[in-house]
Amino acid sequence: MPANQKKGPSAAREAESVVVGVPAPEFQFMGFTGRWPATFRALRHRNFRLFWFGQMISLTGTWMQWAAQGWLIAILVQSQYHQENSSLHNGMIGVLGALPMTFLTLFAGTFADKYDRRRMLILTQTLLIFPALALGLLSLASVLRIWHIAVLAVITGVINSLDMPVRQAFVKDMAGQEDVPNAIALNSTVFNAARCVGPLIAGALMAHTRFGISGVFILNAISFLPVIWGLYLIRHVHVRHASANVDTVTHLREGFRYVAGNLTIRWLLALMAVYSTFGFSYAVLLPTFARQVLHLGALGYGSLLSSVGWGAIGGALLFAAVQQRVGKGRMMLAGGICCALGLMSFSLIRSYYFSLFFSLPLTGVGLVVSTACINSLIQQITPDHLRGRIVSMWAFIFAGFGPVGLAYAGMVGHFVSPAVAIFFGGLTCFAAVMYLAISAPWFYRQE
């Protein structure tokens, strides 16, 4: 056997070090040398670093588009249908965008276990450029209609249904078993940092420049390029965890059997379903709430949407810093209570500054801590060869249950009021958290 050819456990360890990258105890970055602090320890992995910084730009563009699209729908509803309340239209377009996640995400999880996750992400991130560019060009030509937004929302949803489970399962490939919770927390941090910055940029562009809404969409299309480049630079050897020759239905059955036999996973997915349906649905009501209840313009609306992100950044950094010392179960309980109190207080106290500095940031803290704990526990509990499929179930619930919540929020917001829809969403989250605390107290003792 040649000297450079190795077999056995040592070779397996070397292969793993290529996939994940064995981190050096010290780092060199932009001329600085030192040790990564515990809060950012996952960034010591070169692969994760490349992906994380690319996501920072891409997600900022995504949140810019999200804010601009909601505001644009409100404007189009007023001009085309002479209605002030756009809750129903925002909700229905949200449903159309989320429906593909309901039907396709579970199947995407089997692909994440069969094929090269890096190449799949390069494909999905490239495809996401085109709907954003189409929105920008149609808006620039002043021919954009609500049905255009609906069709492009469906196309984007189809692409995201493949992208989300693959992206979540790829985290462990980049950061390794030990740093998965920290990597998930840092992903939440960059997601919510983009949520802070993106809507503010979008609001400023829509309010103060000729570039306006069309420019926001075009900038989002451009923002995908850095993350695609980062994925090309990642040094990654694909390790196939599941046979590509086994049919998809068999793979899905194996995943469902695992969930059916694991009570903790079942409770985690059930709690995620409550947050996806009633916790996140408030966002689709913000354009109407900002215009009708708080009487704000585009910049004020953008600042409200951004304030959720500021709270979520605090929650994500807190999780990243203390997740090795404080049990994830206790953090999950605290996060659920914060989310519920934030939503209920936002619906009851009609003050712009109270919402900006307390209610919405508290909601952001609660949602990000809760979902990060759920995601982290699922990835830690699940065996590697099933990770793509079980994470796809999390992604299916995270986004696939969205249509139910968006339909609920849109209809109640339209026929009753946005405040009532938001209040009962928060109340339902509180009831679910308390039910688990009383009926299954062991659940919140998860480490």
ABEGO torsion letter per residue (X at the ends): XBAABBBEAAAAAAAAAAAAEBBBABBBBGGBBEBBBAAAAAAABAAAAAAAAAAAAAAAAAAAAAAAAAAAAAAAAAAAAGBABAAAAAAAAAAAAAAAAAAAAAAAAAAAAABBAAAAAAAAAAAAAAAAAAAAAAAAAGABBAAAAAAAAAAAAAAAAAAAAAAAAAAAAAAEAAAAAAAAAAAAAAAAAAAAAAAAAAAAAAAABAAEAAAAAAAAAAAAAAAAAAAAABBBBBBBABBAABBAAAAAAAAAAAAAABAAAAAAAAAAAAAAAAAAAAAAAAAAAAAAAAGBBAAAAAAAAAAAAAAAAAAAAAAAAAAAABBAAAAAAAAAAAAAAAAAAAAABBBAAAAAAAAAAAAAAAAAAAAAAAAAAAAAABBAAAAAAAAAAAAAAAAAAAAAAAAAAAAAAAABBAAAAAAAAAAAAAAAAAAAAAABAAAAABX
